[in-house]
Amino acid sequence: MSDNTRIDWAQATINPIGWGCYGPDGTAEQPKRCPYCYAARQARRRLRHCPDCQKFVPHEHPEELDKPAHWRKQRRIFVESMGDLFGEGVAEGYLHEIFSRLQDNWHIKIILTKQARRMCEILKRLERNHELFYQVCRDDRFWFLTSITDQADASERIPWLLETPAAVKGMSIEPLLGPIDFQRIKVPTTEWSIRSQWIVVGAMTGPGSRKQAPKREWIGNIRQQCLGIGVPLFEKRSLARYVDRPLVQQFPG
């Protein structure tokens, strides 16, 4: 929980639900955590004194929300780098508190989730709170991303992402575990790219990364698709060993 990070596209991290996640479609009773999750590996090393962080279950650390107010220079903040803000176990009321407290500063807040459907539904319900909705969903300093790894994830989550009422939204394809063709995704309009503002791509790191290495043609195909539809692309440093060209590292705006 630091204002320093080695994440390529972020300059700081905060973790208002601590270290903890049940995984995509997981619950407290039946967790379904991703086998490649770096945050879960960190939790197993017991680097935090908090018992719930060590157990890797979502809980509340509201003191994390105080940190951005002390940072004088604008930063890109990864909000909840060690969990999933829209995951099971995070109360909707606490999400409103998080948004309300973060909207008062000038930093860019980047939120990444595997639960694209829940993100979409919660932000749509936020419209009932007219003031907070416009302070969060219509503020281009809040970036809402969904995480995908292959075509199945893309087909399931991208339609929900595109229906999410946010000024800036995109996707993180990390780890890239298979080829992805955006044209195969069923959405209300073929001009789906107009409603997606950023795509991040990265390879698996840590244990098992060699066996799950992305193919060069997968990376190149995503790059060509982004160039073709005019969506900013950010290739993480983890891809450097798999390509023989400079990485593309663009941001929205």
LORO-623039 format. One line per field, with one value per residue (C-alpha): residue number from 1; residue in one letter; x, y, z. Coordinates in Angstrom, 3 decimals. Example, Ala and Ser with C-alpha at 12.3 -4.5 7.8 and 13.67 -1.06 7.14 Angstrom:
! residues 2
n = c(1|2)
res = c(A|S)
east = c(12.300|13.670)
north = c(-4.500|-1.060)
up = c(7.800|7.140)
***
This chain:
! residues 253
n = c(1|2|3|4|5|6|7|8|9|10|11|12|13|14|15|16|17|18|19|20|21|22|23|24|25|26|27|28|29|30|31|32|33|34|35|36|37|38|39|40|41|42|43|44|45|46|47|48|49|50|51|52|53|54|55|56|57|58|59|60|61|62|63|64|65|66|67|68|69|70|71|72|73|74|75|76|77|78|79|80|81|82|83|84|85|86|87|88|89|90|91|92|93|94|95|96|97|98|99|100|101|102|103|104|105|106|107|108|109|110|111|112|113|114|115|116|117|118|119|120|121|122|123|124|125|126|127|128|129|130|131|132|133|134|135|136|137|138|139|140|141|142|143|144|145|146|147|148|149|150|151|152|153|154|155|156|157|158|159|160|161|162|163|164|165|166|167|168|169|170|171|172|173|174|175|176|177|178|179|180|181|182|183|184|185|186|187|188|189|190|191|192|193|194|195|196|197|198|199|200|201|202|203|204|205|206|207|208|209|210|211|212|213|214|215|216|217|218|219|220|221|222|223|224|225|226|227|228|229|230|231|232|233|234|235|236|237|238|239|240|241|242|243|244|245|246|247|248|249|250|251|252|253)
res = c(M|S|D|N|T|R|I|D|W|A|Q|A|T|I|N|P|I|G|W|G|C|Y|G|P|D|G|T|A|E|Q|P|K|R|C|P|Y|C|Y|A|A|R|Q|A|R|R|R|L|R|H|C|P|D|C|Q|K|F|V|P|H|E|H|P|E|E|L|D|K|P|A|H|W|R|K|Q|R|R|I|F|V|E|S|M|G|D|L|F|G|E|G|V|A|E|G|Y|L|H|E|I|F|S|R|L|Q|D|N|W|H|I|K|I|I|L|T|K|Q|A|R|R|M|C|E|I|L|K|R|L|E|R|N|H|E|L|F|Y|Q|V|C|R|D|D|R|F|W|F|L|T|S|I|T|D|Q|A|D|A|S|E|R|I|P|W|L|L|E|T|P|A|A|V|K|G|M|S|I|E|P|L|L|G|P|I|D|F|Q|R|I|K|V|P|T|T|E|W|S|I|R|S|Q|W|I|V|V|G|A|M|T|G|P|G|S|R|K|Q|A|P|K|R|E|W|I|G|N|I|R|Q|Q|C|L|G|I|G|V|P|L|F|E|K|R|S|L|A|R|Y|V|D|R|P|L|V|Q|Q|F|P|G)
east = c(0.000|2.326|2.755|5.451|4.790|6.524|3.317|4.115|1.004|0.529|2.477|0.867|-1.453|-4.004|-5.977|-9.191|-10.367|-6.949|-5.366|-8.165|-10.267|-12.472|-11.751|-14.081|-17.515|-16.048|-17.676|-16.537|-17.836|-16.319|-13.374|-12.268|-9.016|-6.919|-3.937|-1.595|-2.661|0.424|-1.557|-2.513|1.142|2.094|-0.570|0.781|4.140|2.392|3.917|1.045|0.323|-3.433|-4.904|-7.557|-4.895|-2.950|-6.105|-6.635|-10.274|-11.884|-12.331|-12.171|-9.090|-10.624|-7.376|-6.005|-8.384|-6.540|-3.269|-3.996|-4.783|-1.126|0.339|1.038|1.776|-0.934|-0.520|-2.130|-3.402|-4.256|-7.178|-7.144|-4.064|-4.283|-7.920|-11.053|-13.046|-16.202|-15.700|-17.926|-17.673|-17.360|-20.492|-22.054|-22.342|-18.602|-17.996|-20.024|-17.844|-14.698|-15.918|-17.091|-13.776|-11.652|-13.556|-12.297|-8.719|-7.134|-5.417|-6.334|-8.009|-7.697|-10.040|-9.565|-12.067|-12.885|-16.496|-17.526|-21.213|-21.280|-19.308|-21.808|-24.847|-23.495|-22.487|-25.879|-27.580|-25.324|-27.350|-29.943|-27.348|-27.249|-24.412|-22.069|-22.819|-21.601|-18.598|-17.487|-18.953|-18.657|-15.240|-12.393|-10.092|-11.845|-10.798|-12.804|-11.210|-12.136|-9.545|-9.565|-7.160|-8.633|-11.532|-13.990|-13.303|-13.534|-16.885|-18.321|-16.956|-16.485|-20.234|-20.742|-17.769|-19.204|-22.547|-20.843|-21.686|-18.159|-16.267|-13.119|-13.137|-10.981|-9.563|-6.451|-5.498|-3.182|-2.014|-2.607|-3.414|-4.877|-5.725|-8.435|-10.520|-12.639|-14.855|-16.204|-17.707|-21.457|-22.337|-25.290|-23.319|-20.458|-18.804|-17.881|-14.428|-15.861|-16.842|-13.520|-10.675|-7.720|-6.283|-3.436|-1.652|0.791|2.249|2.086|4.911|6.022|5.565|4.313|4.975|7.174|4.458|1.875|3.957|1.933|2.578|4.045|1.134|-1.389|0.431|0.812|-2.841|-4.030|-1.653|-2.995|-6.589|-5.920|-4.218|-7.117|-9.827|-7.842|-7.759|-4.668|-2.572|-0.229|2.101|3.628|7.323|6.513|5.955|9.457|10.936|8.217|8.502|11.371|10.247|9.793|6.780|3.752|2.890|0.007|-2.524|-6.062|-6.525)
north = c(0.000|2.624|5.737|3.882|1.057|-0.949|-1.155|0.399|2.520|3.648|6.018|5.046|2.460|2.461|-0.503|0.562|-3.068|-4.271|-7.325|-9.675|-11.117|-14.189|-14.334|-14.155|-15.457|-16.595|-16.155|-16.259|-19.833|-20.880|-18.689|-18.999|-17.105|-16.926|-19.326|-16.617|-13.909|-12.030|-10.425|-13.808|-14.860|-11.731|-12.467|-15.976|-14.423|-12.621|-9.254|-7.439|-7.398|-7.323|-10.837|-10.335|-9.274|-12.423|-14.475|-12.578|-11.724|-8.380|-6.013|-2.286|-0.085|3.419|5.021|4.281|6.898|9.644|9.156|10.943|14.202|14.396|13.960|17.370|16.264|14.626|10.862|7.940|5.891|2.204|1.936|-1.540|-3.113|-6.067|-7.018|-6.322|-3.237|-4.593|-8.149|-10.201|-9.125|-5.382|-3.570|-1.120|1.467|1.291|1.763|4.976|6.126|5.340|7.259|10.192|10.582|10.119|12.599|15.505|15.283|15.953|12.597|10.075|7.066|3.776|0.958|-2.530|-5.349|-8.818|-8.209|-6.081|-6.843|-5.739|-2.607|-1.723|-2.362|-0.424|2.605|2.620|2.553|5.407|7.589|7.822|9.844|12.561|14.600|11.669|10.135|13.230|13.587|10.021|8.634|11.876|12.779|11.919|11.478|8.175|5.380|2.136|-0.988|-4.644|-7.419|-10.111|-12.883|-14.590|-14.583|-16.084|-13.321|-10.697|-11.961|-12.052|-8.828|-6.297|-5.897|-4.989|-2.620|-0.816|-0.370|1.082|4.798|6.162|8.966|6.853|3.073|0.356|-3.107|-4.753|-7.857|-9.373|-12.004|-12.512|-16.231|-16.550|-14.722|-12.034|-10.766|-7.767|-8.213|-11.480|-9.691|-9.166|-5.603|-3.327|-1.459|-2.381|0.920|-0.404|1.126|4.614|3.655|2.182|4.573|2.420|-1.081|-2.401|-5.642|-7.685|-11.171|-13.436|-12.972|-15.130|-18.925|-20.633|-17.648|-19.594|-22.156|-19.401|-17.129|-15.120|-15.741|-12.923|-13.010|-12.517|-9.367|-8.076|-8.704|-6.673|-3.872|-3.804|-3.813|-0.872|1.077|0.298|1.547|4.396|3.135|4.066|0.988|0.418|-2.580|-3.475|-4.181|-7.862|-8.087|-6.871|-10.371|-11.448|-8.685|-7.309|-3.675|-0.786|-1.151|1.055|2.915|5.324|6.806|8.115|11.727)
up = c(0.000|-1.308|-3.375|-5.324|-7.756|-10.455|-12.492|-15.868|-16.273|-12.664|-10.444|-7.138|-5.614|-2.823|-1.512|0.247|0.508|1.633|0.098|-0.855|-3.667|-4.160|-7.880|-10.901|-9.860|-6.527|-3.127|0.478|0.668|-2.679|-3.734|-7.375|-7.351|-10.515|-10.341|-11.682|-9.180|-7.950|-5.105|-3.662|-3.808|-1.870|0.731|1.263|2.136|5.017|4.161|5.857|9.582|8.952|9.493|6.798|4.296|5.138|4.544|1.273|1.887|0.943|3.904|4.573|4.889|4.642|5.804|2.321|0.932|2.838|0.953|-2.362|-0.564|0.545|-2.948|-4.459|-8.022|-10.093|-10.274|-12.017|-9.082|-9.403|-6.996|-5.417|-6.971|-4.559|-5.059|-7.087|-6.142|-7.796|-6.589|-4.329|-0.712|-1.388|-0.225|-2.668|0.091|0.712|-3.023|-2.860|0.034|-1.954|-4.997|-2.925|-1.156|-4.272|-6.410|-4.308|-5.609|-8.991|-9.477|-12.168|-10.563|-12.474|-11.425|-12.878|-12.389|-13.655|-12.619|-15.606|-15.167|-11.532|-12.391|-15.114|-12.908|-9.924|-11.973|-13.671|-10.260|-9.236|-11.595|-8.806|-6.888|-9.505|-8.007|-7.307|-10.703|-12.513|-10.196|-10.930|-14.146|-16.105|-14.714|-17.096|-14.086|-13.291|-15.663|-15.450|-16.959|-17.165|-17.158|-19.857|-20.856|-23.927|-26.387|-23.907|-21.372|-24.104|-25.374|-21.854|-20.350|-23.151|-23.868|-20.192|-20.325|-23.326|-21.559|-18.486|-18.075|-17.683|-19.388|-19.774|-19.951|-21.402|-20.881|-19.523|-21.490|-18.917|-18.905|-22.609|-22.811|-26.293|-29.524|-29.313|-32.208|-31.239|-34.305|-32.872|-29.879|-30.045|-29.082|-29.862|-32.548|-34.839|-33.974|-30.528|-30.619|-30.204|-26.663|-25.563|-24.827|-23.758|-24.099|-21.935|-22.873|-20.806|-20.402|-17.379|-14.880|-11.994|-11.661|-14.811|-17.064|-19.495|-20.141|-20.648|-22.892|-25.417|-29.090|-31.142|-33.565|-30.724|-29.622|-33.163|-33.978|-30.985|-31.959|-35.504|-34.294|-31.980|-34.764|-37.083|-34.720|-33.174|-29.587|-27.481|-26.720|-23.785|-24.052|-20.694|-20.255|-19.759|-23.547|-24.459|-24.725|-27.164|-29.768|-31.843|-31.948|-29.495|-27.241|-27.807|-24.579|-25.104|-22.683|-23.184|-24.129)
***
